[in-house]
Amino acid sequence: MKPMLRGLIVLALFALCASLLAPPMLHAAPSLAEKTGYTLLTNLTADPKKGDYTASFDPEVSAVYAWALVVAEGGAAEKQFSVDIQFTSPLGNKVESKWYSGDTGKVTTVSRENYDAGKWGAKNVTRRQLDIAGTDNADLTGQWTVAYSVSGKVVHSENFTLATTAEIGRLLPHGRGITDRVVTVGGPAVRRKGNYRVPIGTPLRFLLDEVGLTGDVARVFLGGPMMGQAASSLDISVTKGVSGVIAFTAERAARAVRREFPCIRCASCVAACPMGLDPAALHALARNQAFERMAGEQRLLDCFECGACAFACPAHIPLVLQFRVAKAALRKAAAAAAGAA
């Protein structure tokens, strides 16, 4: 039986919940603790006061809340930090948000002992609110980023998609896993463009046949127009990480082929980067395969591959591709080192 593709009417849905009762499940940013003895903990939730996976899924969730809390490690003195939280849309644009209720971004540290015992309160946490319902922010399939800065320096960032987190909130209370996902299918070669709920494991060729093609498909990208990667074959399957499929005819694909020129140091890529990185410097190091320096000196791992730098580059340098190669090399080196140990 063929998998059924059902059109999705997109409302503003979000339900990423980690228990925030005592204590919440938060993500540590070790770069803050390594130098100062303080650890930044973060979380995303659909409730400004609590979040619980066992709660029923609410399709009328109207906002996303990013939490930040700082733990004093190893007997470090109590201190107040200034935390800023910035959401970035799948298009690479910084999106306006606001502090929840009386929060201001100022947090007083809590000792590790008190944190583990759940003895912390409002003065130890701050929350940033991203409104979803009634706004242009209801992009379910794109990859969002939330970055946390302490005293003006980005120390942690993480990616999320509204579609995946909504599915977690819908299925996890029932003990079920994700068996399908919302996929945006479009491009010049697609007849019936739209958002479809596609079973995971569906062959890419079958999906394109179902939506209809206008002619021979020359190139297919998995993901969005900025962050997508070329598919090696139409016989691969849709996975839970595939948010979109873009198909190009031979004529349109030929227009995208651009000659690469040397970097002219114009800094267009620097201005475009939402993470405040220097893609030109990263490019120079990538040419010399100085991958460790890219990660250490130029914060390569803070790059979430939005594609803004490559889009802005007048020399048509494939910056994101170079960064992906560098990250792959670092992962391979780390795995080899772990195996040797």
N, C-alpha and C positions, 0 to 999 in steps of 0.2 A: 504493500500500500504506500502510495506516495505521501510524503510528509505534507501536511497542510500549512500553507502560509496565510496567516491571518493579519490583515491590516490593523495597525495600531493607531487609535486616536490618542494623541499625546496630551496628557494633563501634567501638571507639575507634581511629580511623585518623588519622594525621597524618604528612605527609611534605613539609614545605617545606624545600628544601635549597638553599643558596647556597654555592658553593665556599669552604671555610674553610681552604684549605691554604696559600696564600702569594700575596697576602693574600686574605682572604675578601671577598665582595661585600657590603658593608654600606651602610646608609642613613644619610646625614648629616643632622644636625639643626643647620642653620646658625645658629639663634638663640643657641646657646651660643658659637659662634665669633665672632659679630659684636661681642660686648662684651668678651670675655676673651682672645681669641686661641687658644681651645681648641675643638675640634670633637668632638661626641659621635657615634660610629658605632654602629649597632645592627644586629641580625640575628635572624631566627627560624630554628630548625633542629630536626630530630628526633633529632639526635645531639649529646651534650654535648662530644664531642671533635673531630668533623669532620662535614661535610655535603657531599654531592657529588651533583649531578643525575644523574651516570652510574651511581650505585649502584642496585641492583635495589630495587624497591618492596617494603617489608616491611609487611604488614598487621597486624603485631603491635606496631607502635610504641606505646609506653606513655606517653610524655611529650613535652612541648614545652619547648624551651629558648630563652629570650630572652637574647641576648648584648649586652654593652655594653663599649665601648672608647673612650678619649678620646685624641685626637691633638693634640699641641702644634703650632700653626701659626706660621710666620714666626719661628722661633727663640725662641718663648716658653719660659720656664723649666720644668723638670720639676716636677710638682706632683701631689699626691694628691687625688682627688675621692671623695666619697661618693655612690654611685649607688643609687637604689631603683627597682625594676621592679614594676609592678602590672598584673595581668590583670583585665579586666572582662568578664563573661559577656554573651551576647546579651540577657539580661534587665536589664542595667544593674547587676548585683550585682558587687561586688569579690570575687574568688575567691582563696582561700588558695593560696599557692605557697611554695616554699622555695629557699634558695640551693643550688646544685649543689656537692656534695663539699665542698671546703675554701674555696669562695668566700664572701666576706663582704659584698660590695657596695663594697669599697674598691678603687679602681683607680689605678695610677700612670700618668701620661701617657707616651706614646711620641712621639718626634718624627716629623714627616711623612716625613722621609727614611728613617728606620728602618722606619716602617710600610709605605711603598711597597716597601721591600726585603724585607719579610717578617720583619724582625728585631724581633719582640716576643714576649712569653711570658706565663706564667700571671699574673704580677703586674699586667699591663696590661689584663686582661680579667676580667669577672665574668659569671656566668650564673645566671639564675633559672629554676627547674624547675617546670612546671605538670604535675602528674600527670593522665593521661587514663584509662588502663585501670583498671577497677574503681571508678571514681568517677562522680559526676553531671556531669562536665565534657564528656561525649561528645556535645555539641550540634554536629552536622556542618553544619547549614544556616544557623545564626544568625551574625550578625556579631560577632566578638570584637574587643576592643581591648586593646592593650598600651601602657602609658604609662611613660616613662622620666623620672625626676626626678633632678636633680643639686643637691646641697646643699639639698634640700627644695623645689625649684621644678621643675614639669613643663616640660621643654624639648622633648620629642618624644613623639608618639603615632602609632600606626598601626593600621589595621583589618585583620582577616583572617578567613577562614572555614575551618573544618577540611575541609569537603567540597572546596572549590576547591584547597586545598593538597595534599590527598590525590590529587586528579586530576592535578596537576602532577607529583607523584612517580611516578604510574603511567604516564603517557603520554609525558612528555618524553624519557625514555631511548630511546623507540622513534621519536622524531621526529614524533610525532603531536600534534595540537592537541585542545582540548576540544570535543567534539561533543555532549555531553549533560551534564546535571547533576542532582543530587538536589534535588527540590522538595517541600516539605511542603505538602500540600493539606488544608485544613480549613475550619471555619466552620459556622454553623447551616444553611446551604443545601446542604452537601455530605453525601452518603450514605456513601461509602466514604472516610473520612478516613485519611491515612497519608503515608508518605514514598515518592515515586516517582522513578525515574530517567527524566527527560524529555528527549528530543532538543531541542537548541537550535533555535528556529525554529518549534516547535509552536504553532499558534494557541491562544490562551487559551480560546476557545469550545470547541475540540475537546477540550482537556484536561478542562474541566469536564463535558463530555458523557460522557467516558470514566469519570470517577469517580462520576458520577451525582448528580443534584440533587433536592432535596426539594420544590422549588417555584420560583416565579419569582425570579430573582436580581436584587436591587435595587442592591447595591453590591459591588464586588470590590476587594480591596486586594492589591497586590503587595508581599511582604515579611511581616514579623511583625506581631503586634498592636500593638507599641509603635512600630516604625519604618517600618511599611508606608505606601505611598502609593496613593491611589485610582487605579484603572485608568480611562482615558478611554474605552475601548472593549473589547469582548470579541474584537475582530478583531486586536488586537495580538499579537505573538509572544512566547514565552518566550525570554529572553536569558540569558546566563551570569551576569548580576547578579541574577536573580530567585531568591531563596532560598525563598520561600513564596507561596502563594495562599490568601486567605481570602475566602469568599463569604458574603454576608448576604442573607437574605430581606427583603422590604419591612417586615415587622413588626419584625424585630430591628434593622434599620437605623434605623427611626424612633426607637427607644429611645436610640440613640447621639447624637441631635441634642440638644445642650445649649445653653442661652442663655449668652452670654458676658457677664461682668460686669467692672467696672474692677478693676485690681490693688489689693489691700488691704495690700500690703507685709507679708505674714505670714511670708515667707522659707521657705515649704514647698518651693519650687522649689530654693532654695539648698541646703537640707539633702539634697535628693534627687539633686543633680548629682554623678555619680561623678568628674568632672574638676575639681571645686572652683570652678566658674564661678558667676557671679551672674546667673541668667536674668532676674531682675526688672530689673536695670540694663540688660541687653541689650534687654529688651522696651521700656523707656523710650526708649532710643536708636533702636530700630527704628521706633517711632511717629513719630519726627522724621526718619526716613530718614538717620540719622547713621551710615552703614554703615562709613566709615573709622574712626570712633571705636570702633565695635563691635569691629572687628578689632584695633585698636591698644591701646585702653585695657582692653577686657574680654575679649580672647583668644577672639573668636568662632570662629576657625578651629580651636581646640582642641576645639570641640563636635563630637561624632560622631553627634549626632541620635538618641540612644537613646530619647528620649521620656519619660524619668523625670520631667522638670520639668513637662511638660504633663499627665501623669497625676496628679501630686501637687497641681496647681493647683486650689484650691477655687473660683476665679473662672472656670474653664473657658477660660482664654486659650490660643489655639493657638500656643504658644511656638515649637515646632519649625518650624511652617510659616513663622513670621516669620523665623526664623534661616535657613531655606532660601532665602527670598526675598532676604535680605541677602547671603548667599554668592553667589547668582546675580548680583546687582547688582555685587558686587566682581569677579567673574570677567569680566563684560561690560566693566567699566571697565578692567580690566587688559588685556583683548584689544584694546580701542580704543586704549589708550596704546601698546601694542606695534605696532599697525598704523600709528599716526601716526609712530612712530620709524622 
